[in-house]
Amino acid sequence: MIDRDTVEKILDTVRITDIVGEFVQLRRRGANYVACCPFHNEKTPSFSVSPSKGIFKCFGCGKAGNAVTFLMEHEQMGYAEALKYIARKYGIDVHETEESAEETQERLRRESLTAVSGFAMKFFSDNLFGTDAGRSIGLSYFRQRRGFSDETIRKFGLGYAFPLYQFKGSSDGGDHSLVTAALREGYKKEALTESGLCVEQAGGRITDRFHDRVMFPIHSLSGRVIAFGGRTLREDKSVAKYVNSPETEIYHKSRSLYGIFFAKSAIAKAGKCYLVEGYTDVISLHQAGVENVVASSGTSLTTDQIRLIHRFSPKVTVLYDGDAAGIKASLRGIDMLFEEGMEVRTVLLPDGEDPDSFARSHTKEEILAFLDEHETDFIGFKYRILSEGTDKDPIKRSEMIRDIIRTISVIPDRIARSIYIEECASLLQMRQDILYQEVSTQRRKRIESGEYQKRIMEDTPQKSGEQVREYGGSQAGTPDISVMDVPEKELLYYILKFGERIMTFEDEYTYGSGTPVMRITVSQYISAQLEDDGLDFSNPLYRKVFMMYTEERDRIMKAEPGTDSGTLQEKILRHLVNSTEADVPKTVIDITADGYKINVKEYLRSMIPEENVIGRTVPRAVLVFKLKYTESMCRSLSEAIGKADSSGEGTAKEDMAKELKVLLQVRGGLLKELNRLA
């Protein structure tokens, strides 16, 4: 476990924009930064990052946290792993204390998969550069047949896996089995099999998955090695051209793009991503200087991969070679790009060229000039591909038109759809109204089939317990937690935002006190008001946040007497935001985020800053809390009295009736007080 001082140093040093900006393209908006949320699908940015507070918050899906929780959510890291990631970024030495056996096991499980994958990349690279066979077979392939420089080979971590017959007793005296090397270095068999690097045979023996192949490591968005692709150099058609890592705990093929780690900054800078098919396409273009390029690695394009691109740019250009069959097979993936709101362009390379060969035979300037000149709208491109041979076949032509209309129908933006319909009407020599009608029909069919609803359910996070509640009846004498949610959240809002500010009351706003209270903080005032009436938060999570706030405030004041109120408030909030207690950081961020709207307001529509009127708004919020608490108890007592009538419990009914009478009197006084303040 990382010791407290190191954790504090990491949290003091980290700048949240440095961390989030590695994975999302941030745009400044005032004092904050905004982006499309990386945790759910959206077209309009609702993801906000506050550098001053060190927090992020999505007002769409509700995800919130600090730099550490962002890494935990986005990269599926453990808490300690996320802290170490930040520490490495800023060059901070990590000092650890003893951790529990369970914590150690959970941490080591994921770390071991990443570690053994990193070891494997180095092992394959050493094979490539450090052995005679590696240099004569693997390195010569990369250098001569692919034209990769040694710098490029090392940048992408390319390597070589020996044939099985050379694992032992090879001419250079080495044992080139990854299993042997990894076990010798202390890696466990479980890590080798769970990472997909090795395969377990009968009897428990494990062997290398990759052999007699050149190796392409696959990196995560953060640059960790998570998988491999191995290409055979043999011409034997019975041997699979590529062998790829299976899905593992750290590698999900549908969510990974080859080259994204090396391309993300260039994509954001250029405002455009080039999409190709294979590993060598990406590497050759990078070597030529065109770095904003990624590959789907030969798999069908997925929604998650598209959204990964969309984080850095909404514009994508798909590069095609002249293979008509391959182009037609990939058209479905292009429809998905449109469906995710991407701006799609296409480039058809010259006959006989693919991105790899074209990049190797042209300079960066020539490549970019060609791409700019030959970029075409996808609808027009699709028409050219599908219209071949349809001139004299009405059935094929009608199928082609419907196919194009299906593509237009998935475009979410109405204006973009209209523009495409106008262009298609001219291209297809058809009336616009017919095309509009057919697009509407296609969209209606998708709605009726449930496809839209399915996508919405997939894209919309499930509401939290805070948002979805069971409105069951309360027990007699206890408030309904659902009714108390808003007023309790109001009090937490004032505590978290203005807790250590001194409240100043005007004489006519003493709220029942004999003389004006002239020096008391917001948190002290709310605590005193609740304690005087024996009240507490009914929501356990809010109660925990309030308790943690008070404990941390008292701890800081004792350890650092004389701390000014602003610094004290900032330190308390940082403690809560960085807490490992379940749901505490998210609750604090939800309430303190700029988008949170309070219900109890007074003069807030004017130009007066909110902190200048807390002497009125905070007491009013306390009164509303007490009123809702009282009304909720009145309702529960009334229900209990009704049940007592039917059960014949006379004594219990009388006691509850007396209590209800007192509560109604209290309610009347609170209403009077609030009306006077209105």
C-alpha positions, 0 to 999 in steps of 0.5 A: 500500500502506498504511504499517506505522504506519497499519496499526498505528494502525488495528489498535490502534484498532479494536474488533472488536465495532464491526465485527462488530456492524454485520453480526451481532446479538451477545449478551453471554455472559460476557466474550465475545459470541456469535451465529449464524454469518454464514458458514454456516447454523445455528440454535444460536449457535457464532460467538464474538467476543472483545473482549479478544483482538480475534478471532472464531471459529466453532466450527461452520464453523471461520471465524476471524480479526480485524476486518479478516479479518471484513470481507474474508470477509463483504464480499469486500473486499481487505486494504487496502479493509478497513483503509480501511473501518475507518479511515473509521469511526474517522476515521484518516488513511490513509498509503500507500506504493508497491504492486505493479502486481498489487496496484494492479490487484486493488484498483482493480478492486473499488474502481472498481465501488463508486466508480462506483456511488456516483458514479451515485447522486450523478449521479441525485440531482443530476438529481432536485434540480438540473434543471428536468425532474428536479424537474418529473417525478421529484421531483414523483412522489416528493413528490406520488404517493408522499408522500416528504419531501425528507429521506427522498428524500435518505436513500435516495439516490433519483434520476432518469435522463433520457430518451434524447432529453434526453441532449444538447441539452436545454432547460437546456443540459446533457448528462444522460448518465451515460456522458458525466459519468462519463468526464468525471470519469475513470471507465473504460468497463470500470467502467461496463459491469462495474458494470451501469450501462451497456451496450456496443453494436456497435462498442464504444460504450456507452450508459446502461442507465437512462433515463427512470426514477426511480432507487432505489439498492440498498445493501449491508449495510455501506452501499455502493451496489452496484446500482440499480432504475429505475422507469418513469413511463410508462403504456405497457404495452410498457415494462418497469415496472422495469429492474434492475442485472444481477449483478456482482462486487459485486452478487448479487441472491439475497444482497441485500435492499433496505433492509437497511442502513437496517433492520439496527439496528432489526431487532436492537432490535425483535427482529423484521423486517417483510418486504415486496415493493417499494422504495416499501413499505420507504421509506414504512414507514421514513418513518412510523417503522417502520424494521425492514423490508426487501424482496425487491425483487420477486424470489423469496425466497432462502435467502441473503436469509432468512439475512441477516435471521436474523443480526439476528432469528429472527422475521419478519412478512410483510405482504400486500395483498389480491392472492390470486394474489400471495399464493399465488405467494409461499407457497413463499418462506414455506416456506423461512422455516420451513425456515431455522428462522424464526418466521413470522407474517403480516399481511393488510392491508385491501382495497385497501391495500398496505404503501406506501399503508397507511404513508402514510395512518397514523401509526407508532402506528396502523401498529404497533397494526394489525400487532400486532393482526392478526399471525397464525400462518402455518399458519392464514393459509395454511389461510384462503387455500387453503381457499376453494372446497374445501368441496364438492371433496374433491380440492381439499381433500386437495391443500390439506391436503397443502400445509399438511402440506408446510409443517409437514414442513420445520420443523426443530424437532421441538417446533414441528412437534408444536405445529403438528400439534396446531393443524392437527388442530383446524383441519382436524378430523383425527386427530393420528396421521394428520397425524403419519404424513403429516408423517413421510412427507413428511420421509422422501421429502425424505431419500430424494430427497437434498434434505436431503443437498443442503442439508447439503452446501450449508450445511456448509463443506468441511473444510480440509486440517487436517481432511481428510488423506491418510494415505499412508506416510512415507519412511524416516526421516521422521515421518508428518505426520498422526500428528504433527498433535495433538502439534505442535498441543499445543506450539503451544498452549502457545507461543501461550498461555503462551509468555512465562511463566516456568516453575517446576519442582519438584525431582522434575520436572526431566525429565532435567536435572541441577538444577532449571531455575528461570528459563526461558520456555515458548517458550524451553524448547520451542525448546531441547528441539527444538534439542537433539534436532534436531527441528522441526515436520513440518507446514509451517504450524505450522513457519511459525507457530513461526518467525514467533512467534520472529522477532516475539518477538526483534524486540520484545525488541530494539526495546522492551527491558524489555517485561513478559511479558504485554504481549510475549505480547499483541503477538506474538499480535496480530502473528500474528492480523493477519498476511497470511500464508496460513492463519496467522491462522486457525491461531493463532485455532483453537489459542488459542480458548476452545473448543480442547481439549488432550490433554496435561493434568495437574490441569486438572480441579481448580480450579488455573488452567492457567498454574499447572501449566505446569511439569508440562504443558509438559514432558509435552507435549514428551515426548509430541511426542518419543514420537510423533515416534519412533514414527512414524519407527519405523513408517516404518523398519519399512515400509522394512525390509520393502521392502528384504527384497523388493528384496534391498538388504542393506546398506541394510536393515542400516543401517535396522535399526541405526537402528530399534534405537536408536529403539526404545531411545529410545522405551522411555525416553520411555515410562518417563519418561511413566509416571513422570509419569502 
